[in-house]
Amino acid sequence: MELLGDRWTLLIVRDLMWHGKHTFHELQTSAERIPTNQLSQRLKRLETWGLIRREAYQDRPVRYRYFLTDAGKALEPVLLQIMQWGHENLGGGL
């Protein structure tokens, strides 16, 4: 819960896993409009915990793409279970 239980982290993992979003800008402009300071903090935390890795794709200024590691990808069944629970208990995941 310390790592994934905050407001934005699972949404970031979801966007990396299923929505093809890999840059800071793509993640920030998702439907939820994650504040930039919160997104930066969450990405750093996910990287520290080994759930994502970043790769530079531009030098000046340095910009990164983010990807799930194997450990991050292993969260997929957990996310699917949460989604299933939402559909079963919250009228389609509202």
N, C-alpha and C positions, 0 to 999 in steps of 0.2 A: 504494500500500500504506500510505503514511503516513496517509491519510485514512480508507480503508475497511478496513484490515487488522486492526483491533483486535477485541476480543471482541464488542462490542455494535452497532457502527455499521450493519452490513448488516441486522441484525434490526430496527433502528429504521426504516431505509429500507423494508424489507419491510412493516412494520406500517403505515407511512404510505401506502404504495403500494397494498397489496392488502387490508389488514384493517380499513380505515376508522377507525383510531385516530388522533386528532388532538390530544388534550390530554395534558399531562404525566401525569396520573393514569392515563389509558387506556394510555399507553405503558409506564408503570412497572408496571402490574398485568398485563402480558402473561404468557404462560405461562413465560417465562424469568425473570421477576421481576428486572429490571435494578435494581441499587442506585441510589438517588436521586442520589447524588453523581456516579456514572458517567453516568447519563442526562442530567443537567444539563450536564456537560462535553461529551458527544457532541452534544447539540442545539446548544450554542454553537459548536462546531467546524463542524458541518454548515451552520449559518447563516453563519458567517464565510467558508466556502468557496463559498457561494452555492447550496447544494443544497436548502436549505429556507428558508422565510420564516415568520415568526410574526405572528399578528394577535391583538390583545387582544379578548377577549370579555366581560371583567368588569373593573370599575374598582377595587373595594375588596374584597379585595385584588386587585391586577392579576393576571389569569390569561390565558394565551395558548393559541391553537390553532396547530398547526404544519402546514404544507403543503409538499409538494415543489414546487420551482421547475421550470422547463423542463429545466434542467441535471440536477436530481434525477430527474425522470421519464425522462431519457435513459439512466439506469442500468437500466431495465427489461430490455433485451435481455441485459445482463451478468448480472443475477440469474437470468434464465431459463436462460442457458447454464450457470451454476453449478449450478442445480437439475437440469438435464438430466445434467450430469456426475455428480452425486451419485446420481441414479437408475440410471445406467448402470454406475457403478463401486462403489457402496457399498450395493448391495442395496436400492434404493428410497429412498435418501437418509438412511439411518440415521446 
